[in-house]
Every structure is written in C-alpha cells, then in structure tokens.
Amino acid sequence: VASSSSTSGERNVIVVGGGLAGLSAANEASRLGAKVTLIDKEKMFGGNSAKASSGMNAVGTQIQKDFQATSQDKPDSIELFSEDVLKSSAGQSNPSLVDTLVKQSAAAWDFINSVGVPLDILSRCGGHSA
C-alpha cells in the first residue's frame, strides 16, 4: 500500500494485490475517505483467497464459541493455534509474527465477516489440531 496527499488534502492510495488482504486495505482506505487505486496481476480479483475454499484460520471466533458450547471436541486456544502454526512452518516462522497472527485472528475474522464475506462454515483446516 502506498499513499500520498494532494495540495487539497485528498489522500490517494494505491493497493497492490486484489486478494482478501488487498481488498480489505482498499475498503478501509476508501471508507476513511481516500481515493483508492487497486491493481492486481490477474484479470480477476480474489488472489489466493478465492482459492481458499476452507475459509480462514482463526481462534476465538463467535462461530467457534457457538460450536464449542455444544461440542465434546477438543477446544481451540491461542496456545494450540500458535503451536500448530509453528509446527507446520518447520521452524521457518517468526514467533513474534505468529503471536500477532494468532492473537489478532478473531478480530480479522470479525472484520471480514462484517463486510459481507460469509465465514459461517466451521472446519478444521490442514495442519491444525482443533
């Protein structure tokens, strides 16, 4: 994401990448009053997010809380999600970034859901224990 201001104070933002992250950034910049240009290398927006049929990995989401209230399955947790991410990365991930990813995942899920992306199917994705 790059931005600049014009002499009139208008904010211009360029977002590179039309996947979920890029579209989220463009949406927020626009909501805050910026003039947004969104570019992507593909003909259609969506990026890898359009291919991710299993949704979004997160912990502590409302749909998980609703499910876990009536389930005998092993409950998910920040610690378990962190362990799964660190294990699946075979030591290649930055623990500080994993901590941020995991602790902010429910808020990210809430945001994506709030803009109309249906994340109403609970699934256990590859590499995750709960």
VMD Tcl script that builds the backbone (N, CA, C; Angstrom):
set m [mol new atoms 390]
animate dup $m
set s [atomselect $m all]
$s set {name element resname resid chain x y z} {
  {N N VAL 1 A 0.852 -1.161 0.000}
  {CA C VAL 1 A 0.000 0.000 0.000}
  {C C VAL 1 A 0.900 1.227 0.000}
  {N N ALA 2 A 0.642 2.142 -0.922}
  {CA C ALA 2 A 1.357 3.413 -0.980}
  {C C ALA 2 A 0.336 4.527 -0.924}
  {N N SER 3 A 0.704 5.662 -0.317}
  {CA C SER 3 A -0.243 6.767 -0.264}
  {C C SER 3 A 0.485 8.084 -0.444}
  {N N SER 4 A -0.269 9.097 -0.841}
  {CA C SER 4 A 0.251 10.452 -0.977}
  {C C SER 4 A -0.892 11.419 -0.734}
  {N N SER 5 A -0.553 12.662 -0.476}
  {CA C SER 5 A -1.563 13.705 -0.291}
  {C C SER 5 A -1.427 14.723 -1.405}
  {N N SER 6 A -2.552 15.219 -1.880}
  {CA C SER 6 A -2.532 16.296 -2.859}
  {C C SER 6 A -2.542 17.616 -2.104}
  {N N THR 7 A -2.380 18.707 -2.829}
  {CA C THR 7 A -2.389 20.014 -2.188}
  {C C THR 7 A -3.750 20.324 -1.572}
  {N N SER 8 A -4.797 19.682 -2.043}
  {CA C SER 8 A -6.132 19.900 -1.477}
  {C C SER 8 A -6.371 19.043 -0.235}
  {N N GLY 9 A -5.379 18.234 0.145}
  {CA C GLY 9 A -5.520 17.379 1.313}
  {C C GLY 9 A -6.138 16.028 1.015}
  {N N GLU 10 A -6.502 15.783 -0.237}
  {CA C GLU 10 A -7.070 14.494 -0.607}
  {C C GLU 10 A -5.998 13.419 -0.514}
  {N N ARG 11 A -6.363 12.273 0.050}
  {CA C ARG 11 A -5.426 11.160 0.161}
  {C C ARG 11 A -5.614 10.238 -1.023}
  {N N ASN 12 A -4.514 9.887 -1.655}
  {CA C ASN 12 A -4.512 8.931 -2.756}
  {C C ASN 12 A -3.782 7.684 -2.285}
  {N N VAL 13 A -4.418 6.545 -2.465}
  {CA C VAL 13 A -3.841 5.282 -2.002}
  {C C VAL 13 A -3.799 4.302 -3.166}
  {N N ILE 14 A -2.662 3.634 -3.317}
  {CA C ILE 14 A -2.521 2.565 -4.298}
  {C C ILE 14 A -2.346 1.269 -3.521}
  {N N VAL 15 A -3.203 0.302 -3.811}
  {CA C VAL 15 A -3.115 -1.011 -3.175}
  {C C VAL 15 A -2.738 -2.009 -4.260}
  {N N VAL 16 A -1.673 -2.759 -4.015}
  {CA C VAL 16 A -1.223 -3.776 -4.960}
  {C C VAL 16 A -1.643 -5.134 -4.416}
  {N N GLY 17 A -2.498 -5.809 -5.168}
  {CA C GLY 17 A -2.967 -7.132 -4.781}
  {C C GLY 17 A -4.451 -7.118 -4.481}
  {N N GLY 18 A -5.176 -7.928 -5.216}
  {CA C GLY 18 A -6.620 -7.971 -5.081}
  {C C GLY 18 A -7.139 -9.181 -4.346}
  {N N GLY 19 A -6.325 -9.740 -3.454}
  {CA C GLY 19 A -6.804 -10.820 -2.604}
  {C C GLY 19 A -7.525 -10.241 -1.399}
  {N N LEU 20 A -7.788 -11.066 -0.426}
  {CA C LEU 20 A -8.545 -10.633 0.738}
  {C C LEU 20 A -7.843 -9.499 1.487}
  {N N ALA 21 A -6.550 -9.580 1.640}
  {CA C ALA 21 A -5.813 -8.521 2.346}
  {C C ALA 21 A -5.857 -7.217 1.564}
  {N N GLY 22 A -5.586 -7.282 0.261}
  {CA C GLY 22 A -5.605 -6.076 -0.559}
  {C C GLY 22 A -6.986 -5.455 -0.633}
  {N N LEU 23 A -7.998 -6.284 -0.817}
  {CA C LEU 23 A -9.368 -5.768 -0.863}
  {C C LEU 23 A -9.772 -5.164 0.475}
  {N N SER 24 A -9.315 -5.754 1.567}
  {CA C SER 24 A -9.604 -5.200 2.889}
  {C C SER 24 A -8.939 -3.837 3.059}
  {N N ALA 25 A -7.679 -3.738 2.639}
  {CA C ALA 25 A -6.966 -2.463 2.736}
  {C C ALA 25 A -7.634 -1.396 1.877}
  {N N ALA 26 A -8.009 -1.761 0.662}
  {CA C ALA 26 A -8.678 -0.815 -0.228}
  {C C ALA 26 A -10.016 -0.368 0.350}
  {N N ASN 27 A -10.766 -1.301 0.897}
  {CA C ASN 27 A -12.063 -0.991 1.503}
  {C C ASN 27 A -11.903 -0.011 2.661}
  {N N GLU 28 A -10.960 -0.270 3.540}
  {CA C GLU 28 A -10.755 0.605 4.694}
  {C C GLU 28 A -10.263 1.985 4.278}
  {N N ALA 29 A -9.337 2.046 3.311}
  {CA C ALA 29 A -8.851 3.346 2.846}
  {C C ALA 29 A -9.989 4.156 2.248}
  {N N SER 30 A -10.819 3.509 1.458}
  {CA C SER 30 A -11.969 4.180 0.865}
  {C C SER 30 A -12.952 4.640 1.935}
  {N N ARG 31 A -13.195 3.787 2.902}
  {CA C ARG 31 A -14.116 4.129 3.993}
  {C C ARG 31 A -13.630 5.353 4.764}
  {N N LEU 32 A -12.320 5.516 4.836}
  {CA C LEU 32 A -11.733 6.654 5.542}
  {C C LEU 32 A -11.570 7.882 4.648}
  {N N GLY 33 A -12.082 7.791 3.418}
  {CA C GLY 33 A -12.116 8.966 2.549}
  {C C GLY 33 A -11.025 9.070 1.502}
  {N N ALA 34 A -10.195 8.064 1.366}
  {CA C ALA 34 A -9.119 8.116 0.378}
  {C C ALA 34 A -9.638 7.754 -1.011}
  {N N LYS 35 A -8.981 8.275 -2.006}
  {CA C LYS 35 A -9.212 7.860 -3.389}
  {C C LYS 35 A -8.291 6.660 -3.607}
  {N N VAL 36 A -8.867 5.525 -3.948}
  {CA C VAL 36 A -8.112 4.272 -3.995}
  {C C VAL 36 A -7.966 3.762 -5.415}
  {N N THR 37 A -6.744 3.335 -5.740}
  {CA C THR 37 A -6.480 2.600 -6.973}
  {C C THR 37 A -6.010 1.216 -6.562}
  {N N LEU 38 A -6.712 0.205 -7.033}
  {CA C LEU 38 A -6.395 -1.180 -6.691}
  {C C LEU 38 A -5.900 -1.875 -7.946}
  {N N ILE 39 A -4.699 -2.454 -7.879}
  {CA C ILE 39 A -4.151 -3.145 -9.045}
  {C C ILE 39 A -3.778 -4.580 -8.674}
  {N N ASP 40 A -3.905 -5.447 -9.658}
  {CA C ASP 40 A -3.590 -6.859 -9.451}
  {C C ASP 40 A -3.028 -7.414 -10.749}
  {N N LYS 41 A -2.192 -8.419 -10.658}
  {CA C LYS 41 A -1.600 -9.014 -11.849}
  {C C LYS 41 A -2.572 -9.896 -12.621}
  {N N GLU 42 A -3.639 -10.339 -11.978}
  {CA C GLU 42 A -4.614 -11.221 -12.618}
  {C C GLU 42 A -5.753 -10.425 -13.241}
  {N N LYS 43 A -6.502 -11.067 -14.109}
  {CA C LYS 43 A -7.645 -10.416 -14.747}
  {C C LYS 43 A -8.796 -10.207 -13.768}
  {N N MET 44 A -8.912 -11.101 -12.791}
  {CA C MET 44 A -9.992 -11.021 -11.807}
  {C C MET 44 A -9.389 -10.912 -10.407}
  {N N PHE 45 A -10.057 -10.154 -9.550}
  {CA C PHE 45 A -9.616 -10.038 -8.169}
  {C C PHE 45 A -9.946 -11.309 -7.403}
  {N N GLY 46 A -9.285 -11.507 -6.311}
  {CA C GLY 46 A -9.552 -12.648 -5.448}
  {C C GLY 46 A -8.289 -13.281 -4.910}
  {N N GLY 47 A -7.224 -13.282 -5.714}
  {CA C GLY 47 A -5.962 -13.861 -5.265}
  {C C GLY 47 A -6.121 -15.278 -4.748}
  {N N ASN 48 A -5.246 -15.661 -3.836}
  {CA C ASN 48 A -5.330 -16.998 -3.245}
  {C C ASN 48 A -6.566 -17.153 -2.373}
  {N N SER 49 A -7.096 -16.022 -1.909}
  {CA C SER 49 A -8.301 -16.091 -1.075}
  {C C SER 49 A -9.462 -16.711 -1.837}
  {N N ALA 50 A -9.532 -16.459 -3.131}
  {CA C ALA 50 A -10.617 -17.026 -3.941}
  {C C ALA 50 A -10.472 -18.536 -4.078}
  {N N LYS 51 A -9.256 -19.037 -3.886}
  {CA C LYS 51 A -8.997 -20.474 -3.998}
  {C C LYS 51 A -9.101 -21.181 -2.649}
  {N N ALA 52 A -9.151 -20.405 -1.567}
  {CA C ALA 52 A -9.150 -20.966 -0.213}
  {C C ALA 52 A -10.562 -21.367 0.183}
  {N N SER 53 A -10.996 -22.476 -0.323}
  {CA C SER 53 A -12.378 -22.911 -0.096}
  {C C SER 53 A -12.651 -23.250 1.364}
  {N N SER 54 A -11.605 -23.424 2.149}
  {CA C SER 54 A -11.822 -23.785 3.548}
  {C C SER 54 A -12.006 -22.569 4.437}
  {N N GLY 55 A -11.915 -21.378 3.900}
  {CA C GLY 55 A -12.169 -20.182 4.688}
  {C C GLY 55 A -10.926 -19.558 5.257}
  {N N MET 56 A -10.937 -19.297 6.545}
  {CA C MET 56 A -9.879 -18.517 7.188}
  {C C MET 56 A -9.547 -19.132 8.543}
  {N N ASN 57 A -8.276 -19.341 8.800}
  {CA C ASN 57 A -7.857 -19.868 10.095}
  {C C ASN 57 A -7.936 -18.767 11.145}
  {N N ALA 58 A -8.579 -19.057 12.248}
  {CA C ALA 58 A -8.707 -18.093 13.340}
  {C C ALA 58 A -9.055 -18.844 14.617}
  {N N VAL 59 A -8.852 -18.179 15.739}
  {CA C VAL 59 A -9.200 -18.760 17.033}
  {C C VAL 59 A -9.996 -17.733 17.831}
  {N N GLY 60 A -11.015 -18.226 18.519}
  {CA C GLY 60 A -11.820 -17.348 19.358}
  {C C GLY 60 A -12.936 -16.628 18.624}
  {N N THR 61 A -13.321 -17.138 17.455}
  {CA C THR 61 A -14.395 -16.509 16.694}
  {C C THR 61 A -15.751 -16.878 17.300}
  {N N GLN 62 A -16.755 -16.099 16.973}
  {CA C GLN 62 A -18.086 -16.371 17.511}
  {C C GLN 62 A -18.606 -17.736 17.059}
  {N N ILE 63 A -18.335 -18.100 15.820}
  {CA C ILE 63 A -18.823 -19.398 15.338}
  {C C ILE 63 A -18.151 -20.547 16.100}
  {N N GLN 64 A -16.872 -20.383 16.476}
  {CA C GLN 64 A -16.210 -21.405 17.293}
  {C C GLN 64 A -16.823 -21.468 18.684}
  {N N LYS 65 A -17.073 -20.307 19.264}
  {CA C LYS 65 A -17.667 -20.270 20.610}
  {C C LYS 65 A -19.035 -20.940 20.610}
  {N N ASP 66 A -19.839 -20.653 19.589}
  {CA C ASP 66 A -21.165 -21.268 19.487}
  {C C ASP 66 A -21.058 -22.783 19.354}
  {N N PHE 67 A -20.122 -23.248 18.520}
  {CA C PHE 67 A -19.939 -24.681 18.311}
  {C C PHE 67 A -19.412 -25.357 19.575}
  {N N GLN 68 A -18.412 -24.765 20.195}
  {CA C GLN 68 A -17.783 -25.382 21.355}
  {C C GLN 68 A -18.711 -25.450 22.557}
  {N N ALA 69 A -19.726 -24.594 22.586}
  {CA C ALA 69 A -20.686 -24.624 23.689}
  {C C ALA 69 A -21.505 -25.910 23.687}
  {N N THR 70 A -21.607 -26.563 22.534}
  {CA C THR 70 A -22.422 -27.783 22.430}
  {C C THR 70 A -21.609 -28.992 21.976}
  {N N SER 71 A -20.294 -28.886 21.970}
  {CA C SER 71 A -19.453 -29.948 21.417}
  {C C SER 71 A -18.559 -30.577 22.473}
  {N N GLN 72 A -18.208 -31.813 22.229}
  {CA C GLN 72 A -17.247 -32.518 23.078}
  {C C GLN 72 A -15.854 -32.499 22.443}
  {N N ASP 73 A -15.719 -31.859 21.268}
  {CA C ASP 73 A -14.427 -31.784 20.593}
  {C C ASP 73 A -13.431 -30.980 21.425}
  {N N LYS 74 A -12.174 -31.228 21.158}
  {CA C LYS 74 A -11.094 -30.502 21.812}
  {C C LYS 74 A -11.236 -29.009 21.490}
  {N N PRO 75 A -11.327 -28.151 22.502}
  {CA C PRO 75 A -11.480 -26.716 22.218}
  {C C PRO 75 A -10.193 -26.106 21.669}
  {N N ASP 76 A -10.352 -25.157 20.782}
  {CA C ASP 76 A -9.207 -24.445 20.234}
  {C C ASP 76 A -8.757 -23.398 21.245}
  {N N SER 77 A -7.518 -22.951 21.109}
  {CA C SER 77 A -6.986 -21.922 22.001}
  {C C SER 77 A -5.882 -21.172 21.283}
  {N N ILE 78 A -5.534 -20.023 21.811}
  {CA C ILE 78 A -4.429 -19.242 21.257}
  {C C ILE 78 A -3.148 -20.071 21.291}
  {N N GLU 79 A -2.924 -20.773 22.390}
  {CA C GLU 79 A -1.703 -21.568 22.529}
  {C C GLU 79 A -1.651 -22.698 21.499}
  {N N LEU 80 A -2.773 -23.391 21.324}
  {CA C LEU 80 A -2.821 -24.501 20.378}
  {C C LEU 80 A -2.651 -24.007 18.938}
  {N N PHE 81 A -3.311 -22.914 18.596}
  {CA C PHE 81 A -3.177 -22.338 17.248}
  {C C PHE 81 A -1.719 -21.949 17.005}
  {N N SER 82 A -1.085 -21.302 17.986}
  {CA C SER 82 A 0.332 -20.922 17.855}
  {C C SER 82 A 1.220 -22.142 17.645}
  {N N GLU 83 A 0.996 -23.186 18.452}
  {CA C GLU 83 A 1.790 -24.415 18.317}
  {C C GLU 83 A 1.622 -25.024 16.928}
  {N N ASP 84 A 0.392 -25.052 16.437}
  {CA C ASP 84 A 0.136 -25.623 15.113}
  {C C ASP 84 A 0.853 -24.845 14.013}
  {N N VAL 85 A 0.800 -23.512 14.087}
  {CA C VAL 85 A 1.454 -22.687 13.066}
  {C C VAL 85 A 2.965 -22.876 13.131}
  {N N LEU 86 A 3.527 -22.856 14.330}
  {CA C LEU 86 A 4.975 -23.034 14.476}
  {C C LEU 86 A 5.408 -24.419 13.998}
  {N N LYS 87 A 4.629 -25.440 14.308}
  {CA C LYS 87 A 4.961 -26.800 13.876}
  {C C LYS 87 A 4.895 -26.925 12.356}
  {N N SER 88 A 3.832 -26.397 11.759}
  {CA C SER 88 A 3.670 -26.544 10.308}
  {C C SER 88 A 4.693 -25.747 9.514}
  {N N SER 89 A 5.294 -24.743 10.138}
  {CA C SER 89 A 6.306 -23.948 9.434}
  {C C SER 89 A 7.702 -24.551 9.553}
  {N N ALA 90 A 7.820 -25.630 10.303}
  {CA C ALA 90 A 9.099 -26.339 10.465}
  {C C ALA 90 A 10.236 -25.393 10.860}
  {N N GLY 91 A 9.943 -24.498 11.795}
  {CA C GLY 91 A 10.971 -23.592 12.302}
  {C C GLY 91 A 11.265 -22.389 11.430}
  {N N GLN 92 A 10.505 -22.205 10.372}
  {CA C GLN 92 A 10.775 -21.099 9.443}
  {C C GLN 92 A 9.994 -19.824 9.777}
  {N N SER 93 A 9.040 -19.886 10.700}
  {CA C SER 93 A 8.232 -18.703 11.001}
  {C C SER 93 A 8.830 -17.892 12.144}
  {N N ASN 94 A 8.491 -16.628 12.161}
  {CA C ASN 94 A 8.929 -15.718 13.199}
  {C C ASN 94 A 7.924 -15.811 14.351}
  {N N PRO 95 A 8.332 -16.288 15.530}
  {CA C PRO 95 A 7.390 -16.468 16.633}
  {C C PRO 95 A 6.630 -15.193 17.006}
  {N N SER 96 A 7.264 -14.048 16.899}
  {CA C SER 96 A 6.585 -12.792 17.214}
  {C C SER 96 A 5.454 -12.513 16.229}
  {N N LEU 97 A 5.695 -12.795 14.948}
  {CA C LEU 97 A 4.647 -12.606 13.935}
  {C C LEU 97 A 3.539 -13.638 14.094}
  {N N VAL 98 A 3.902 -14.852 14.457}
  {CA C VAL 98 A 2.890 -15.881 14.707}
  {C C VAL 98 A 2.012 -15.445 15.872}
  {N N ASP 99 A 2.612 -14.901 16.911}
  {CA C ASP 99 A 1.858 -14.423 18.063}
  {C C ASP 99 A 0.850 -13.341 17.650}
  {N N THR 100 A 1.284 -12.408 16.813}
  {CA C THR 100 A 0.384 -11.359 16.320}
  {C C THR 100 A -0.728 -11.952 15.470}
  {N N LEU 101 A -0.374 -12.848 14.553}
  {CA C LEU 101 A -1.365 -13.502 13.701}
  {C C LEU 101 A -2.443 -14.174 14.535}
  {N N VAL 102 A -2.025 -14.957 15.489}
  {CA C VAL 102 A -2.951 -15.745 16.292}
  {C C VAL 102 A -3.819 -14.840 17.175}
  {N N LYS 103 A -3.204 -13.884 17.849}
  {CA C LYS 103 A -3.960 -13.034 18.771}
  {C C LYS 103 A -4.904 -12.071 18.049}
  {N N GLN 104 A -4.618 -11.741 16.800}
  {CA C GLN 104 A -5.483 -10.837 16.038}
  {C C GLN 104 A -6.432 -11.572 15.101}
  {N N SER 105 A -6.375 -12.899 15.078}
  {CA C SER 105 A -7.158 -13.656 14.102}
  {C C SER 105 A -8.663 -13.509 14.297}
  {N N ALA 106 A -9.153 -13.480 15.531}
  {CA C ALA 106 A -10.600 -13.339 15.755}
  {C C ALA 106 A -11.080 -11.963 15.294}
  {N N ALA 107 A -10.293 -10.921 15.558}
  {CA C ALA 107 A -10.671 -9.573 15.109}
  {C C ALA 107 A -10.675 -9.496 13.586}
  {N N ALA 108 A -9.713 -10.153 12.953}
  {CA C ALA 108 A -9.674 -10.181 11.482}
  {C C ALA 108 A -10.890 -10.931 10.941}
  {N N TRP 109 A -11.239 -12.049 11.576}
  {CA C TRP 109 A -12.425 -12.813 11.175}
  {C C TRP 109 A -13.679 -11.955 11.309}
  {N N ASP 110 A -13.787 -11.237 12.438}
  {CA C ASP 110 A -14.943 -10.351 12.648}
  {C C ASP 110 A -15.028 -9.302 11.551}
  {N N PHE 111 A -13.886 -8.687 11.203}
  {CA C PHE 111 A -13.877 -7.657 10.163}
  {C C PHE 111 A -14.322 -8.236 8.821}
  {N N ILE 112 A -13.730 -9.340 8.424}
  {CA C ILE 112 A -14.067 -9.944 7.129}
  {C C ILE 112 A -15.551 -10.322 7.090}
  {N N ASN 113 A -16.042 -10.866 8.169}
  {CA C ASN 113 A -17.456 -11.224 8.247}
  {C C ASN 113 A -18.341 -9.975 8.178}
  {N N SER 114 A -17.895 -8.869 8.790}
  {CA C SER 114 A -18.703 -7.645 8.840}
  {C C SER 114 A -18.863 -6.976 7.480}
  {N N VAL 115 A -17.960 -7.242 6.554}
  {CA C VAL 115 A -18.082 -6.635 5.221}
  {C C VAL 115 A -18.770 -7.570 4.236}
  {N N GLY 116 A -19.372 -8.627 4.754}
  {CA C GLY 116 A -20.216 -9.463 3.925}
  {C C GLY 116 A -19.594 -10.720 3.360}
  {N N VAL 117 A -18.387 -11.064 3.782}
  {CA C VAL 117 A -17.783 -12.324 3.337}
  {C C VAL 117 A -18.300 -13.411 4.270}
  {N N PRO 118 A -19.057 -14.368 3.735}
  {CA C PRO 118 A -19.660 -15.381 4.610}
  {C C PRO 118 A -18.633 -16.390 5.119}
  {N N LEU 119 A -18.365 -16.321 6.399}
  {CA C LEU 119 A -17.446 -17.266 7.049}
  {C C LEU 119 A -18.235 -18.063 8.077}
  {N N ASP 120 A -19.298 -18.708 7.603}
  {CA C ASP 120 A -20.217 -19.371 8.518}
  {C C ASP 120 A -20.074 -20.881 8.565}
  {N N ILE 121 A -19.019 -21.411 7.946}
  {CA C ILE 121 A -18.773 -22.859 7.998}
  {C C ILE 121 A -17.537 -23.086 8.856}
  {N N LEU 122 A -17.678 -23.856 9.890}
  {CA C LEU 122 A -16.580 -24.173 10.775}
  {C C LEU 122 A -15.919 -25.456 10.277}
  {N N SER 123 A -14.623 -25.383 10.023}
  {CA C SER 123 A -13.903 -26.574 9.559}
  {C C SER 123 A -12.537 -26.617 10.202}
  {N N ARG 124 A -11.948 -27.805 10.234}
  {CA C ARG 124 A -10.594 -27.975 10.723}
  {C C ARG 124 A -9.696 -28.060 9.499}
  {N N CYS 125 A -8.895 -27.046 9.301}
  {CA C CYS 125 A -8.032 -26.981 8.137}
  {C C CYS 125 A -6.768 -27.802 8.350}
  {N N GLY 126 A -6.103 -28.152 7.278}
  {CA C GLY 126 A -4.877 -28.917 7.345}
  {C C GLY 126 A -3.851 -28.298 8.247}
  {N N GLY 127 A -3.199 -29.116 9.056}
  {CA C GLY 127 A -2.147 -28.626 9.940}
  {C C GLY 127 A -2.635 -28.114 11.272}
  {N N HIS 128 A -3.947 -28.132 11.502}
  {CA C HIS 128 A -4.481 -27.617 12.769}
  {C C HIS 128 A -5.079 -28.733 13.596}
  {N N SER 129 A -4.852 -28.653 14.897}
  {CA C SER 129 A -5.269 -29.699 15.823}
  {C C SER 129 A -6.702 -29.582 16.293}
  {N N ALA 130 A -7.236 -28.369 16.286}
  {CA C ALA 130 A -8.614 -28.178 16.790}
  {C C ALA 130 A -9.404 -27.324 15.826}
}
mol reanalyze $m
mol bondsrecalc $m
mol representation Tube
mol addrep $m
